[in-house]
Amino acid sequence: MASGVQSGQLGVWLCVLGFVLAQDQSKYFGSKGSDDLFHRCQCYYANEVTVHCLPDGLFMVVVSRASTMPMLDLGSVNMLVGHRDGYCGPVSASPAFAVFQFPVSACGTTVKVEEDFVVYENKMSSSYGVAVGPLGSITRDSIYELAFQCRYYGSEVVSLVAEVNTVPPPLPVAAPGPLRVELRLASGQCEAKGEKGVEGCSNAEVYSDYYRDADYPLTKVLREPVYVEVRILDRTDPHLVLLLEDCWVTSTSHPLSLPQWSLLVDGCPYHDDPYQTSLVPVDGSSGLPFPTHYKRFIMQMFTFVDSASLVPLNEMVYIHCSTQVCLPTAADQCERQCGRGKRRRSIAPSRKRSIEEKSVVSSKALMMANVMPTVAGRALHSEVPRSLGFSFLGVAACAVLLSALALAAVCTKPSPVEVKV
């Protein structure tokens, strides 16, 4: 078992070495060699993030599109400093991976000395889109930051990657409202398909299961559907109609706190949201005893960003809705129409008389899933004399690479070596 793992690790490193040499030789023989090797060395790209400190003073960082949820836009990943320089961008890319290779002294790398070690540190991050509203700003794009360093001591090279995790905020304290109107979240579990949000599932199936108190705070991925239901409790009058005035999201449990992001305005989806809230009709086909006592809609998960720095806050979010219980009259049937470019008409005098109660109802906490990339690297303990030159290394790497590829055909997948910071 141990020899198989060592052989697999040897094959991984030889893929890396061959890739670097092919890149260097492409200056003289064209770029085809490095591109072919990139596709032949897929065994190397088994991790979401891989960092290598090469003995000739180069960083090699491989970033996977699957490092985050939603999938990372590899074209948005750049070094924090020097990303406009050609040698600071990716040297190779595929639909699933981007490869960065640059000198340890370039692209904004900082240098410090720790006892007998020379430490080189750098950072990369992704850009993301921000939707700006009148009372808050949000993003639904993946947020990616990677800090990495190389520590050099004599002929030994050690690869390290450091990730900073923020402490999650404390659990919220919930208090019941004065009126018997409840806002709850459905799991979106479709029993017929056994999946969430599967197309073809009816609204009744999607809203057939609800989260319990023990499930909170809920963890959601950016852009994941959140199934919201507001209902009247302890009423059996079939003539009552529940109306939603405004629905919005805050970063605290207080409905009036800032920042805020609107979901519904005057009962209709907020038109400035690039991912508009979807209203779900509730009628007799829902199987509910009093369909008019319910209102349902679907929002897509997001996180707030700081209005000044536009840095994601990664805080918990809470959904709030202002509700009205309406009693229909001959002049007013308590109906609202939403259309493109339209807003609900103003409340007529008859509507004012038909309104029985008003209330603001809130959800419990939701939080964005903190999907951190798994980091793998490899420490090198053998000295590579520079006097050998790339010619000798190229011949040796190509010879041993054929053996490594043969081992890779036998071993389905080499085990990555984790680097502990």
C-alpha positions as CSV (number, residue, x, y, z in Angstrom):
1,M,0.0,0.0,0.0
2,A,2.8,2.4,1.0
3,S,4.8,1.8,-2.2
4,G,1.6,2.3,-4.3
5,V,1.0,5.7,-2.7
6,Q,4.6,6.8,-3.1
7,S,4.5,5.8,-6.8
8,G,1.3,7.7,-7.3
9,Q,2.8,10.8,-5.6
10,L,5.9,10.4,-7.8
11,G,3.7,10.4,-10.9
12,V,1.9,13.6,-9.6
13,W,5.2,15.5,-9.1
14,L,6.6,14.3,-12.5
15,C,3.5,15.7,-14.2
16,V,4.2,19.0,-12.5
17,L,7.9,19.0,-13.5
18,G,7.1,18.0,-17.0
19,F,4.6,20.8,-17.3
20,V,7.1,23.4,-16.1
21,L,9.7,22.1,-18.6
22,A,7.3,22.0,-21.4
23,Q,6.4,25.6,-20.7
24,D,10.1,26.6,-20.8
25,Q,10.7,24.7,-24.1
26,S,7.6,26.3,-25.7
27,K,9.7,29.4,-26.0
28,Y,11.8,27.6,-28.6
29,F,9.5,25.0,-30.1
30,G,6.0,26.6,-29.8
31,S,3.3,26.1,-27.2
32,K,1.9,22.8,-28.4
33,G,4.1,20.8,-26.0
34,S,2.8,22.5,-22.8
35,D,-0.8,22.2,-24.0
36,D,-0.5,18.5,-24.8
37,L,1.1,17.9,-21.4
38,F,-1.6,19.9,-19.7
39,H,-4.2,17.5,-21.0
40,R,-2.1,14.3,-20.3
41,C,-1.5,15.3,-16.7
42,Q,-5.1,15.4,-15.5
43,C,-4.0,13.2,-12.6
44,Y,-2.3,16.2,-11.1
45,Y,-5.5,18.2,-11.0
46,A,-7.5,16.1,-8.5
47,N,-7.6,18.8,-5.8
48,E,-9.6,22.0,-5.6
49,V,-6.5,24.0,-4.9
50,T,-2.9,22.8,-5.2
51,V,0.3,24.9,-4.5
52,H,3.9,23.9,-5.3
53,C,7.1,25.8,-4.4
54,L,9.4,24.9,-7.3
55,P,13.2,24.6,-6.6
56,D,14.0,27.3,-9.1
57,G,12.1,29.9,-7.2
58,L,8.6,29.7,-8.8
59,F,5.1,29.5,-7.4
60,M,2.8,27.1,-9.2
61,V,-0.9,27.4,-8.1
62,V,-3.7,25.3,-9.6
63,V,-7.2,26.5,-8.9
64,S,-10.3,24.4,-9.6
65,R,-13.7,25.7,-10.8
66,A,-15.2,23.4,-8.2
67,S,-13.5,25.2,-5.3
68,T,-16.7,27.1,-4.4
69,M,-20.5,26.8,-4.7
70,P,-21.7,28.2,-7.0
71,M,-18.9,27.2,-9.4
72,L,-16.1,29.6,-9.5
73,D,-15.6,31.8,-12.5
74,L,-12.0,31.1,-13.3
75,G,-11.7,34.2,-15.5
76,S,-12.4,36.4,-12.4
77,V,-9.4,34.9,-10.4
78,N,-6.4,37.3,-10.3
79,M,-3.5,38.1,-8.1
80,L,-4.2,41.1,-5.8
81,V,-1.1,42.9,-7.2
82,G,0.3,42.8,-10.7
83,H,-2.7,41.0,-12.3
84,R,-2.4,43.3,-15.3
85,D,1.1,42.0,-16.0
86,G,1.2,39.1,-18.5
87,Y,3.3,36.8,-16.3
88,C,1.0,37.2,-13.3
89,G,-2.0,35.7,-15.1
90,P,-2.8,32.1,-15.7
91,V,-0.2,30.3,-17.9
92,S,-2.7,27.6,-18.9
93,A,-6.4,27.0,-18.4
94,S,-9.1,24.5,-19.1
95,P,-12.9,24.7,-18.5
96,A,-12.2,23.1,-15.0
97,F,-8.8,24.5,-14.0
98,A,-6.5,27.5,-14.1
99,V,-2.8,27.3,-13.6
100,F,-0.7,30.2,-12.3
101,Q,3.1,30.1,-12.4
102,F,5.3,33.1,-11.6
103,P,8.6,34.0,-9.8
104,V,8.4,34.1,-6.0
105,S,9.7,37.7,-6.2
106,A,7.0,39.0,-8.6
107,C,3.3,39.8,-8.7
108,G,3.3,41.6,-5.3
109,T,4.9,38.8,-3.3
110,T,6.1,39.9,0.1
111,V,9.3,38.6,1.6
112,K,10.3,38.1,5.2
113,V,12.9,36.2,7.2
114,E,12.0,33.8,10.0
115,E,15.1,32.4,11.6
116,D,16.8,30.2,8.9
117,F,13.8,30.5,6.5
118,V,13.0,33.0,3.8
119,V,9.2,33.2,3.5
120,Y,7.5,34.4,0.3
121,E,3.7,35.2,0.7
122,N,1.1,36.2,-1.9
123,K,-2.7,36.3,-2.3
124,M,-5.2,35.8,-5.1
125,S,-8.9,36.5,-5.1
126,S,-11.9,36.5,-7.4
127,S,-14.0,39.5,-8.5
128,Y,-17.8,39.4,-8.0
129,G,-20.8,41.3,-9.0
130,V,-22.7,43.5,-6.5
131,A,-26.3,44.6,-6.8
132,V,-26.9,47.9,-5.2
133,G,-30.3,48.8,-3.7
134,P,-31.6,51.9,-2.0
135,L,-31.1,50.3,1.5
136,G,-28.4,47.7,1.0
137,S,-26.1,45.9,-1.4
138,I,-25.9,42.1,-2.0
139,T,-24.0,39.5,-4.1
140,R,-24.9,36.0,-5.3
141,D,-21.5,35.3,-6.9
142,S,-18.9,33.0,-5.3
143,I,-16.4,34.7,-3.1
144,Y,-12.9,33.3,-3.3
145,E,-9.8,34.3,-1.5
146,L,-6.5,32.3,-1.3
147,A,-3.4,33.1,0.7
148,F,-0.3,31.0,0.1
149,Q,3.4,31.0,1.0
150,C,6.6,29.3,0.3
151,R,9.3,28.7,2.9
152,Y,12.9,28.1,1.6
153,Y,15.6,26.7,3.7
154,G,18.9,25.5,1.9
155,S,17.9,22.9,-0.6
156,E,14.5,22.1,1.1
157,V,11.3,23.6,-0.1
158,V,8.0,23.4,1.8
159,S,4.6,24.4,0.3
160,L,2.1,26.0,2.7
161,V,-1.3,27.5,2.2
162,A,-3.1,29.6,4.8
163,E,-6.8,30.1,5.0
164,V,-8.4,32.5,7.4
165,N,-11.8,31.4,8.7
166,T,-14.2,33.9,10.3
167,V,-15.9,33.0,13.5
168,P,-19.7,32.4,12.8
169,P,-22.0,34.9,14.4
170,P,-24.0,33.8,17.5
171,L,-27.3,32.2,17.2
172,P,-30.3,34.6,17.1
173,V,-32.8,35.1,19.9
174,A,-36.3,34.8,18.6
175,A,-39.5,36.3,20.2
176,P,-43.1,35.6,19.1
177,G,-45.0,38.4,17.4
178,P,-48.3,39.9,18.8
179,L,-50.4,38.4,16.0
180,R,-50.9,34.8,14.9
181,V,-49.3,35.1,11.5
182,E,-46.3,32.8,10.9
183,L,-43.5,32.9,8.4
184,R,-41.8,29.5,7.8
185,L,-39.5,27.9,5.3
186,A,-40.1,24.8,3.3
187,S,-37.3,22.3,2.6
188,G,-38.1,22.1,-1.1
189,Q,-37.9,18.4,-0.8
190,C,-39.8,16.7,-3.7
191,E,-40.8,13.3,-2.4
192,A,-41.6,12.1,-6.0
193,K,-38.0,12.8,-7.1
194,G,-36.1,12.7,-3.9
195,E,-34.3,16.0,-4.7
196,K,-34.7,19.7,-4.0
197,G,-36.0,22.0,-6.6
198,V,-36.5,19.4,-9.2
199,E,-38.4,20.6,-12.3
200,G,-41.7,18.8,-12.6
201,C,-42.5,18.8,-8.9
202,S,-45.8,20.5,-8.1
203,N,-46.0,23.3,-5.6
204,A,-47.8,21.1,-3.1
205,E,-44.8,18.7,-3.2
206,V,-42.2,21.4,-2.9
207,Y,-44.1,22.8,0.2
208,S,-44.8,19.4,1.8
209,D,-42.0,19.5,4.3
210,Y,-40.9,22.4,6.6
211,Y,-37.8,23.0,8.6
212,R,-38.1,22.6,12.4
213,D,-36.7,24.8,15.1
214,A,-33.8,22.4,15.6
215,D,-32.7,22.9,12.0
216,Y,-31.9,26.6,12.4
217,P,-29.8,28.5,11.5
218,L,-30.2,27.1,8.0
219,T,-27.1,26.9,5.8
220,K,-27.7,27.8,2.1
221,V,-25.4,28.1,-0.9
222,L,-25.4,31.3,-2.9
223,R,-28.3,31.3,-5.4
224,E,-29.9,28.3,-3.7
225,P,-33.7,28.6,-3.7
226,V,-35.3,29.5,-0.4
227,Y,-39.0,28.4,-0.2
228,V,-41.0,30.9,2.0
229,E,-44.5,30.5,3.3
230,V,-46.6,33.0,5.3
231,R,-49.8,31.8,6.8
232,I,-52.6,32.8,9.2
233,L,-52.8,30.7,12.4
234,D,-55.9,29.8,14.5
235,R,-58.4,31.2,12.0
236,T,-61.1,29.1,10.3
237,D,-63.0,31.9,8.4
238,P,-62.8,30.8,4.7
239,H,-63.4,34.4,3.6
240,L,-60.2,35.9,5.1
241,V,-57.5,36.7,2.7
242,L,-53.8,37.1,3.7
243,L,-52.0,39.9,1.9
244,L,-48.3,40.6,1.7
245,E,-47.3,44.2,1.6
246,D,-43.5,44.3,1.6
247,C,-41.0,41.5,2.2
248,W,-37.3,42.2,2.8
249,V,-34.1,40.8,4.2
250,T,-31.8,42.1,6.9
251,S,-28.6,41.0,8.5
252,T,-30.1,41.0,12.0
253,S,-33.4,39.8,13.5
254,H,-34.7,43.3,13.8
255,P,-36.9,44.2,10.8
256,L,-35.9,47.8,10.7
257,S,-32.1,47.3,10.9
258,L,-29.8,48.1,8.0
259,P,-28.7,47.0,5.5
260,Q,-31.9,45.8,3.9
261,W,-32.7,44.1,0.6
262,S,-36.2,44.1,-0.8
263,L,-37.9,40.9,-2.0
264,L,-41.5,42.1,-2.5
265,V,-42.6,45.7,-2.8
266,D,-46.4,46.3,-2.6
267,G,-46.9,42.6,-2.9
268,C,-44.9,42.3,-6.2
269,P,-41.3,41.2,-6.9
270,Y,-38.7,43.9,-6.4
271,H,-37.9,44.9,-10.0
272,D,-34.2,46.0,-9.3
273,D,-33.2,42.5,-8.1
274,P,-31.3,40.7,-10.9
275,Y,-32.7,37.4,-9.4
276,Q,-36.3,38.4,-8.9
277,T,-38.4,36.7,-6.2
278,S,-41.0,34.3,-7.7
279,L,-44.5,34.3,-6.4
280,V,-46.1,30.9,-6.0
281,P,-49.9,30.7,-6.5
282,V,-51.9,29.0,-3.7
283,D,-55.3,27.8,-4.8
284,G,-57.7,24.9,-4.3
285,S,-55.3,22.5,-6.0
286,S,-52.8,22.9,-3.1
287,G,-54.9,20.6,-0.8
288,L,-55.0,23.2,2.0
289,P,-58.2,23.7,3.9
290,F,-58.0,27.5,3.6
291,P,-55.9,28.5,0.6
292,T,-56.5,32.2,1.0
293,H,-54.8,32.0,4.4
294,Y,-51.4,31.3,2.7
295,K,-48.9,33.2,0.6
296,R,-45.8,31.6,-0.9
297,F,-42.8,32.8,-2.8
298,I,-39.2,31.7,-3.7
299,M,-36.1,33.8,-3.2
300,Q,-32.5,33.0,-4.2
301,M,-29.9,33.0,-1.4
302,F,-27.5,35.9,-1.2
303,T,-25.1,37.6,1.3
304,F,-24.8,41.3,2.1
305,V,-21.7,43.2,1.3
306,D,-20.2,46.3,3.0
307,S,-21.5,49.4,1.3
308,A,-18.1,51.1,1.5
309,S,-15.6,48.4,0.8
310,L,-18.0,46.0,-1.0
311,V,-16.5,43.2,1.0
312,P,-18.9,40.3,1.7
313,L,-20.1,40.4,5.3
314,N,-20.9,36.6,5.6
315,E,-23.5,37.3,8.2
316,M,-26.7,35.6,9.0
317,V,-29.8,36.9,7.1
318,Y,-33.4,37.1,8.2
319,I,-36.6,37.4,6.1
320,H,-39.4,39.8,7.1
321,C,-42.8,40.4,5.7
322,S,-45.4,43.0,6.5
323,T,-48.8,41.3,6.3
324,Q,-52.5,42.3,6.3
325,V,-55.6,40.2,6.9
326,C,-58.2,41.3,4.5
327,L,-62.0,40.7,4.5
328,P,-63.4,40.9,0.9
329,T,-66.3,43.2,0.2
330,A,-68.5,43.7,-2.9
331,A,-66.3,46.6,-4.0
332,D,-63.0,45.0,-3.1
333,Q,-62.0,41.3,-3.5
334,C,-58.6,41.7,-1.8
335,E,-56.8,40.9,-5.1
336,R,-53.5,42.4,-6.4
337,Q,-52.1,42.2,-9.9
338,C,-48.4,42.2,-10.6
339,G,-47.1,42.9,-14.1
340,R,-44.1,44.2,-15.9
341,G,-43.6,47.9,-15.1
342,K,-46.7,47.9,-12.9
343,R,-47.3,48.3,-9.2
344,R,-50.2,47.6,-7.1
345,R,-52.9,50.3,-7.3
346,S,-53.5,52.5,-4.3
347,I,-55.8,51.3,-1.5
348,A,-59.3,52.5,-2.1
349,P,-61.6,53.6,0.9
350,S,-63.4,50.2,0.7
351,R,-60.0,48.5,1.0
352,K,-59.2,50.4,4.2
353,R,-62.4,49.3,5.7
354,S,-61.8,45.6,4.7
355,I,-58.5,45.4,6.4
356,E,-58.8,43.7,9.8
357,E,-55.3,43.3,11.1
358,K,-51.7,44.2,10.2
359,S,-48.5,42.4,11.4
360,V,-44.8,42.1,10.6
361,V,-43.6,38.5,10.7
362,S,-39.9,37.3,10.6
363,S,-38.0,34.1,9.8
364,K,-35.3,32.5,11.9
365,A,-31.7,32.8,10.7
366,L,-30.2,31.7,7.5
367,M,-26.5,31.7,6.8
368,M,-24.3,31.4,3.7
369,A,-22.5,28.1,3.3
370,N,-18.8,28.7,3.9
371,V,-17.4,26.4,1.2
372,M,-13.7,26.4,1.8
373,P,-11.3,24.8,-0.8
374,T,-9.4,21.8,0.2
375,V,-5.7,22.5,-0.2
376,A,-3.0,20.0,-1.1
377,G,0.7,20.5,-1.7
378,R,4.0,18.6,-1.7
379,A,7.2,19.2,0.2
380,L,10.4,18.6,-1.6
381,H,13.4,17.3,0.3
382,S,16.0,16.7,-2.4
383,E,18.2,19.3,-3.8
384,V,17.9,20.1,-7.5
385,P,21.2,21.7,-8.7
386,R,20.6,24.5,-11.1
387,S,23.8,23.7,-13.0
388,L,22.2,20.7,-14.5
389,G,20.1,22.9,-16.7
390,F,16.7,22.5,-18.3
391,S,18.1,20.2,-21.0
392,F,19.2,17.5,-18.6
393,L,16.0,17.8,-16.6
394,G,13.9,17.7,-19.7
395,V,15.4,14.4,-20.8
396,A,15.1,12.9,-17.3
397,A,11.5,14.1,-16.8
398,C,10.3,12.7,-20.1
399,A,11.9,9.3,-19.4
400,V,10.4,9.0,-16.0
401,L,7.1,10.6,-17.0
402,L,6.4,7.6,-19.2
403,S,6.8,5.3,-16.2
404,A,4.6,7.6,-14.1
405,L,1.8,7.5,-16.8
406,A,2.0,3.7,-16.8
407,L,1.6,3.7,-13.0
408,A,-1.3,6.2,-13.3
409,A,-3.1,3.8,-15.7
410,V,-2.9,1.1,-13.0
411,C,-3.8,3.3,-10.0
412,T,-7.1,4.9,-10.7
413,K,-6.4,8.1,-8.7
414,P,-3.2,9.1,-6.8
415,S,-3.7,10.1,-3.2
416,P,-3.0,13.9,-2.7
417,V,-0.6,14.9,0.1
418,E,-2.2,17.4,2.5
419,V,-0.2,20.3,3.7
420,K,-0.7,21.3,7.3
421,V,-0.3,24.9,8.1
